[in-house]
Every structure is written in structure tokens, then in C-alpha cells.
Amino acid sequence: MKQSIPSNLTHHFLIAMPHMADPRFNHSLIYLCEHSEQGAMGLVVNQPSDLDLADLLDQLDPELDVCAEQQCQVFNGGPVEQERGFVLHPGPHQWESSLDLGPLQLTTSRDILSDMARGLGPSEALIALGYAGWDAGQLEQELADNVWLSCPADHQILFALPSADRLAAAARSLGVDWTLLTSQAGHA
């Protein structure tokens, strides 16, 4: 499937093709937080880890109790800086270190986790450890090589669907049935 490559894929999904050679991204759906001439940065949004918000706070602030209804799964956001945490959420509230991505914000400061534990955080949030990164031109080459499909990100896919359903839903937004894609390369 050949696709034209937009010049800026910020706030787009990347859908790993079945023939993805890098096992770290096998069956991954990535939300691109930033894409420019200098490179790209995104979070894998469909690969849950074995951790949740309470586990993170046990390490960061053991005195803080997490409200049961505030439990939030933590995702493996990517292979780069896996000890670094990111919270993807809608605005407008700004925590200590938040980057405005347009429709969403990316917060890296601990204060958001404390607020989430107290029920004062964003109504929707995705917590990830680590991120995926590309150098200048690298993502464009991978897209040209059909390693990824891209499509505009959908708020509902990010926050309303279970993580196991997100990849297929993003593919459907392009009119692609994920179950029919094959990992076999073919030539006409």
C-alpha cells in the first residue's frame, strides 16, 4: 500500500506493518507527539506494561495513596529512555512541565501523577515509560519503505478503546482490515 507522506505528521498515528523487522515495534500503534525536519518523537499507545499508576507512585511517592477509581495502566512507550515517564492527556490544565501539542498535552513532571492519584488529574490520560524517536529523515524513509502506515490520530481510539483494539481501529480509519494484512512480502 503506497501512501503519500505529509510533511508534518504531528498528531498522527503510525501503524506498524506486519512485516516490521524491529521486534520492539511489532504490532505497535504510535501516537506522534512531534514531527519536524529535525526528526520525530512518539509514544506506543497499545503495548501495556505490567505497571499501573500505583506502582509508579510506590517508587516516586510511597506516602501517597491512589484512589481505587484512579488506577491507570502504564504503557511501554518505546525503547528510548524507558525510565522516563510521559502522560498524554487533553488540556487545558498545565502541570509543572507540559508541552502543548495542539489537541493534546504531553506532561513529564511528577505533579500530574500525584494529582491523578488524588482524582485531580485529567479526565483522560495515557501514561507511558519511554518513547520512540527518529532522526532527521529516518521516519520519512521508513514510511517510503512501507514500514508504517499513517493516519490522523483519533481521540476516541486513544482514550475510549481498550489497548488491544487500538491498532485495528486505526487501520480501519484508513479503510484497511488489519486481519487481512500479511507479513509476507510479494512482488508482481
Phi, psi and omega in degrees: 000111181270134179228151174282148186256112176298154182288336178224118182256016175303138184063041172236160171265146166250128180251116180292129177288153183302335180271016179307122183280334183274110184298340179292341181244011179303126180057037182262148169241124183244134171267121180275113179281327182208139176212123180211185177296337181278345180141200184214155178219134179210173180239133172289125187247010181227018180240085182294147175267186176271006184256158170226182183303318180299320178298317179297315183289333174301325180277324186270322185209078186300339181283343185273126176270139179263127176300137182304321182284354180262007179300137183217128178295145175255136183255153170281099187285343179153173187278351183266132177047060185294349177271353182266134182258148179224141174238119178263127185201160173288158177277192011258352186300136178254126172268185186306318182226088179237140177249126179280115180263008184101261181286341182226171174236153176239116183247136181242000182269153184291337184300330179292323179295319177297316178296320179298318180298328181271001182081017183251006182277188179294152181293333178228135180203150175232120181260133180223145171252123183086171179210169175255136181224150179227139174285170179307127177080345184294312180295319179301320178293318179296323177293318178297329179275007180060035175281329181231151162256153176231151176204157177302140179291148180240122180306319182295320179296318181295314192247341184258338183263148171299149184303325182293341183261352189292317182299310181295323179294319177296318178298318178300327180296340175263000184082019182253131173270107185304324183292342181266349177286146183239154177274357180277130176276141180228157178226138180275000000 
